[in-house]
Amino acid sequence: MKGNGRRKLDQQNFMEQVQECKDNGYLLSSKKIGSGAFSKVYLAYATHERMQHNSKLASDLRGKRHTMVAIKIISIAKAPVEFSRKFLPREISSLNATYKHLNVVQLYETYQNSQRSYLVLELAARGDLLEHINAVSDHRCCPGLEEEEARRLSWQLVSAVAHCHNSGIVHRDLKCENILLDDRGFLKLTDFGFANRSGLKNSLLSTFCGSVAYTAPEILMSKKYNGEQADLWSLGVILYAMVSGKLPFKERQPHRMLQLMRRGPTFPPGLSPECQDLIRGLLQLRPRARLGLQQVATHCWMLPAAHALFRTVLVSALESQLPAPMDDAEPSEDSEHPAAGHLPRPRLWPGARAPGGPPERRNVGFSGLGLRSTVAASLGIGTSRQLLSLCSMSAIRNMPGHYLLN
């Protein structure tokens, strides 16, 4: 009886959320695409009426040629007071501050009532980087991504983090689970729940947050830390995970993790010396010894990605200018729930392929990799683009990461 009662309550709550979304111009589906300690993320559709009243939403979806969004629903009743008063406003503020970057997930709008807060976000339909690494590893029967793909994704991630830092935002929870891929293979940095404004360039923070496997050693040692330098350490862990299919240091206890960090990472056979050098440069115990974002962007291992990404962005920009009908029409209101059982198959431009692996996502893991979700190891309170010109080199300044080379 208790189980039935709980299910009825959950169904009632969900139907309330469906109505609240409808009242605000969105058709919520029953397809859950993510969850957190106090939140759930659902696939939803923006109505034409809503798009007429939200220019930010309309301009972005026009380029994507569909009406799908992701709606993050946060339970105010279940969340601690500190979360609602401190961390949620920081997340919204950070997303607003980093708006309009190709590799940062877009926040279109928010609305709330006494029970719930709603964040209407850009949809990244291909899931997170952790799932992608494991799926590609299974497909290749070899742990990790090929260096070419890891390079391309790393360039986009560095571009996103540089944009955040230049906007005065430090992420503080960079990890594979907080990096998404959209249907064109573009990387999208998300989940700014632990983000903070860095303030002065050399100001120090003291909040102990993040996930142990990705957390900088100075944070594990309970020292005050520079948020930008801590993010750089996490970038090194993510790059190692991409090319090796596992985490460089794996321990649940902070003091044991520190012992592994002092020994340094062990690299898999066949990894290029240039990639090893970049990872070592980021995984430096002393924060000030770590490579800065400018050095990372101009590292010899990274440079080939700039030219490849420029071509990719150009094709995407050209595609967005083509007049074409929406691929996914708005569902009728008398349907049971839009897209209740599945996500539409991602569309790719001619000649493109899903990054590094099969076109369909699979919820699988390469059993020998050791690359798994770090939710259990989380710390803290819980776990209109321009058309680029081929004729002018100045167009490079319109591509993600241009400010890295200024």
N, C-alpha and C positions, 0 to 999 in steps of 0.2 A: 504493500500500500504506500509506503514511504516513497518508493521508486516511482510509482504512478503519479503521486502527488507532485513530486519534483519535476517530472516530465511535463505535467499540465502547467505548472508555474513557469517553466522555461518557455513553453509554447505561448503562454499568455504574454510573457515579457517580449518575446520575439514579435508577436503580432502588434504590440504597442510600438515597437521600434519601426516596423513596417509602416504603420500609420504616421508616425512622427516624421519619417523620411519622406513619405508621400506629401505630407503637408508642406515640406520644404523643397519639393520639386524633384525628388529622387525615388526611383522604384527599387526597393531593396530586394535582392534575391536571397535564397536560403543557402547559397554557396559560400561557405566560410573559407577564407583564404589565408587566415592568420589568427593568432591569438596571443595574449600576454597575460600577466598576472591579474590585471583588472580590465582587460579589454578584449574585444573580438573584432576582426576585420572581415567585412563581407563584400562580395561583388555587388555592384548596383549600376543602375542606368540613370543618366541625367535626362529629364524630360526636355522637350524643345522649349517649353515655357521657361524653364529654369535657365537654359542656355541663353535665352533672350535677355535675361536680367543679370547675367554674370559674364562680363566680357572676358575675364581671365579664363574661366572655364570654356567658353565658346571658342576662343582663339586657339587654345591648346588642343581641344578635341577636334577642331576643324582640320588641323594638321594630321591628327591620328586617323581621321575618317571613321571613327566609331563614337558611341556615346557612353562607353563603360568607364566607371570610376571605382575606386575602393573607398569604402566608408568604415572608418575606425570608430567603434562605439565604446566609450569608456564608462564604466559603472561608477558614478560618484559615490553611491551608497556603499560599495564594497571597498573602495580605495581609501587608504589612510588620509587623514586631513592634510598631512605634509605633501602628499602627492598632488592633491587637488589644488592646494594653494601655492605650491612651489614648482614642482616638476612639470605638471601639465601646462601651466602658463609659459614656462621656459621652452617646452617643446613647440608650442604654437608660435612663440616669438622667434625662435630659431628658424623655423620653416618659413616664416614671413621674411626674415632677414636674408635668407639664402634663395629666395624665389628667382625663377627664370634662369636656372642653370640646367643644361641638358642632362647632367649626371647627378642631380639632386632631386628627389621625389618632390612633386609640386603639391602644395596645399592650396586648394581652390577656395574653400570657405569653412567656417565652423558655425555650429549652432548648438544650443543646449537647453536643458530644463533642470529641474531640481534633482532628477534621478540620473540623467545621462548627459554626456558631452559627445558630440559628433564631429569628427574631422573628415572632410571630403577630400580625398587624396588621389593623385595620379595612379592609375593602375599599371602595375608591372606584372604582366601575365605569366612570365616564365619562372616565377619563384625565386628563391634566394640562391646565393653563390654556393652555399654548403651543399644544397641539393644538386646543383649543377656539377660541382666537382665530383661528387660521388657517382652521378649518372654517367659522366664522361669516363671516369675511371673504370666503371663496369663495362662500358662499351669498348674501351680500348684494351681491357684486361691488363691495365697498367696504371698504377696510382698517379693521380695528378693530371693537370692539363698540359698540353704541349706548350713550350715556352712562347711560341708566337701568340697563342691566344692569351696566355697569362700576361704577356707584355701589353697587349691591346687593352685588356681589362685593367691592368695596373695603371696605365696612362690615364684612363678615365677616372679611376679612383683618386689618383693624385690630383687631377684637375678638380674634382669635387671637393676634396679636403682643402685644397688651396683656396677655392672660392669661399668655403666656410671661414677659414682663418682670416682671409682678407676682409670678410664681413664682420670680423670680431667674434666668431663663434668657434668654440672647441667642442668636438663631438663627445669624446670621453667614453664611447662604447662602440668603437669600430671593431667589427667582427664579421665573419662570413654570413651569419644569419641576418645582419642588418644591411646587407648589400643585395639588391634585387636586380633582375634582368627583365627588360620589357620585350615585347614581341618582335622587336627589330634587333635584339641583342645588345641594346645600350644598357650600361650599368646605371643603377639608381641608388644613391645613398639614402638611407631612411632611418627611422627610429631615433629621434633627437630627444628622447626622454631624459637622458643624463647630460645633455648639452648645456653649455654655460657661456656667457659672454666673457671673453678673456680680459677685457679691460685694457690696462696698460700692457705693453709688449712683454715686459719681464715680470708681470705679476704672478704670484703663486697661489695655487689652490690647495685645499686640504680635504675635500670630500672623498671618501674611500668608496669608489663606485666602478662599475664595469664588470668584466668577466675575467676570472683568474687567468685563463689560458692566453688572453690577449693583453693583459694589464702590464704596464711598465713596472720595472723593478722598484723604482722610487716610491710608487704608490703602495706596492706590497710591503715595503719597509716603513710604511706610515709616515713618510716624509712629505713636507709640502712640495708641490711639484708645478712645473710649467705645463699647462694643458696642451699647447702645441707640440712640445717635445714628447709628451706622453702619447699623443696621436701618432707621431712618427714611429714609435716602437710598435704600435698596433699594426701600422702599415707593413712593417717587416714581417710580423707574424702572418698576416694575410697573404703576402706574396709567397712566403715559405709554404703555406697551406696549398696555394694554387699549384705550385710546381712539384710538390712532393706528395700531395694527397693526405697529409697528416699535419699535426701541430708540432712546432719545434720543441716545445716544452709542455709536458703533460703530467701535471700533479695537482691534486685538489688542495693540498696544504700549502699555504704561501711560503713557509720556510723551506720546504722541499723544492718548491718551484724556483726559489732564489738560488738554491744550490745548482740546479740544472742551468739556469741562466748564466751563472758564472763560468760554467764549462763551455758555453757557446753551442750553437746549433751543429748538428751532424747532417751533412748533405747526402742526398741519394746519388748513386752512380749515374753518370751521364749528364748531370746538370752542368751547364756551361760555367766557366770561371767568372765570366762577367756577371751572371745572375747571382752566383755565390757572393761576389764582391759587394753587390748592391744590398743583399740581405744582411751581410755582416755590417755594412755601413749604417743600417737602420737599427740593428739589434745590438747597439752599444750600451753597456751598463751605465756609463756616464751620460746623462741627458745631453749635455752640450757637445759631446763627441759625435752625436748622431748626425747623419746627413740631413740637411735641410731640404725643403720641397724643391727649391731651385736646383740644388745639386742632384736630387733624385730625377727631376724632369730632364736634366741634361746629361745624365749618366749614359755611358756608351751602350748599355743594355737596353735602355728605354727609348733612345732616339728613333729607331725604325718605326715605332708605333705612331709617332706624330704624323708621318706622311700617310700611313694607312688610315688613321682616324679622320684625317682631312678629307680623303676620298669618300669615306663612309658617310660623313656628315653632309657632304655635298650631294650625294645621291639621295639621302633622306630628305634634304631640303627641296631638291627638285621634285621628288615624289609628292611632297606635301602641297606643291603648287598645282598638281594635276586635278582638273575637275572630275570628281567621281562621287557616286552616291555612297552613303554610309554603308559599311559592310554589315553592321549589326543594327537592324531597325529597332526602334523603341518598342518594347513588348506591350501588348494590349493589357489593359487593366483587368480584364476578366480572366487572364491566364493565371494559373495557380501560383507560381512564383517564377519570375524570369530567370532563365539559365540555372534552374534549380539543381541540375545534376552535373554540369560540366562548364568549362570555359571554352569559348570558340577557339578553333584551331588558329594559332598565330599566322598572320600573313607576312611573307617576306617579299622584298622586291626581287625582280628577275635576276637570277645568278647568285643570290645570297643564300647562305645556309645558316642553320642554327649554329651558334658558336661552339665549335669543338666537338659536337656530338650529334646524336640522333635528333630529329626534329621534334619528337614528343618527349615531354618530361616524364620521368619515372621516379616514383618514390622508393628508391632503392639505395643501398649503401654498399660500398666495396668493403667486404667483411674484414679485410686485413689492414685497412688504412689507419684506423684509429681517429679518423676525422669525423667527429660527431657533434651534435648540438651542445652548446655550452650553457644552456639554460640552468642546469643544476649547479653550475659553478658561478652563477651570477652573484655579484655583490651589491650592497646597497639595499634600498627598500623593495626592490623587485626587478623581477626581471623585466608673341607672333615672331617665330625665328626668322632671321634674315636669309635671303637666298644668296649663297656664297658665289663669288665670281671666280671663274677659272682664269680670267685674264689679268688678275691683279694679285700680287703677293700680299697686299694689305688684307686680303680676305682671310689670311691665316689668323689675323687678330680676332676674327669672329668665331673661331673654333674653340671648343672647350680647352682650357689650359693656356690660352694666349697670354694671360697675365703672368704666367710662370716665367716667360721668356722676356718680359719687359726689362 
